[in-house]
Amino acid sequence: MKVNLSGVPETLFITLRIRAIEAKRPDAAVKDPYAVQILEQIEFDESSKNKVSEASQTGTIVRTIILDEIINDFLHRHPQGIVVNLGCGLDARCKRLSLNGAQWFDIDVEESIEVRKKFF
């Protein structure tokens, strides 16, 4: 699928690619098979904005681990809670975590949501 985004919406490719790269590692700290599947289905124009540095890779994965822990803790304490994921891009956290009875809302700019609808 060809996806043409620019500006802020285009940045969703950066974190998607980082999570896919991590998920393919044998010692992956974050398992995100959704990122791998989505990335394999998307064609997009390469740009310098989409290059992934080692620092970005590490920072994004550390942030992912921390946010997963915070959200899991919240959901453990509030099983019927509500989670709002602002700037969700193509994040699959709602699929990776156990929501049980919680409600989850993914919010982003219109262009990103249109791409997201194709996968979620």
N, C-alpha and C positions, 0 to 999 in steps of 0.2 A: 504494500500500500504506500503510495507516495504521499508524504506529508510536507506541506510548505508552511512554515511558521517563521515569523521574524520578531525581533524585539523581545519583550519579556516572555511571551509564550514559547519562544524558541529555546529558552533555558531549560525547559523540561527534559530536553534530550541529554543534557549534561548529567543530571542526577539519575536518569533512567540508565544511561550507559554505565555510570559508576556502579550502580546496584547490580547490573548484569555482569560486569567484569568481576565484581566480588563474588557473586553467586557461582561463577564458574571455577573459582579457586577451590582446590581440594580442602584447604583449611579455612574456608569462608567463615567470617565472623557474622555475616548476615546471609541467610538463605532466602533468596527472592527469585523463585523460578518464574514468577510473572514478569519480572523485568527482562529476563532472558527471552521468554516467549514473545513479548511485545516487541523488543528490539529486533528480533529475527523477522518480524512481519512488516517493519517500517522501512521505507526508503526516504532519506532526507538529505538535503544538501549539506555537505561537510563545510564547516566554517571554523575559523580560529576560536569562536565562542564555544564550540563543542569539543575542543581538545581537553583531555583530562590529564592534569598534572598529578604527580604522586601526592602532593600536599592536598589537593582537592579530593582525591580518592580517599585518603586517610580521614580527612575532616568530615566528609559526607558519611562515611561508614561509622565513625565515632558518634556523630550526631544522630544517625539512624538508631544505633544501639541505645543511646541515652533516651531518645524519644520513645522507643519501644518499651523501655523499662518504666518510664514515667506513665505512659498510657496503660500498660499492664497493671501497674500499681493502682492507678485511678479506677480501672475497671474492676479490680479485685475488691476495692473498698466501696465502689458504687456500681454494682452489677447492672442496674437499670439506667446507668448514666448516659450522657450525651457527649459525643466527641465531634468537634468541628475541626476539620483539616483544611486550613486556609492555604491557598497556593499549592493544591494537591498535585498538579501536573499529572504524571502517569504513575504516581505512587500507589502501591498495592498493599499498604499497611492494613487497610480494612479487611483484606483477604488473609494476610499473614498472621494477624492476631486473633485470639478467641474473643469474640464480641459477646457471646451468650445473648443476654437480653438487652444489651446496650444499643443505642441508636448512633449511627455514624453518618456524618454529612461531609462530603468532599466539595470544596468550593475553589473556584479558580476563575480566570478571565474566560470570556466566551470562546475564544479560539482554542484554548486548551481543553475546555470541557467538550467541545465538538470532537476533538481527537479522542478524548477519554471515552466518550460514548461508544466508540467502535470496539473497545476492549472490555469495558465493565458494564 
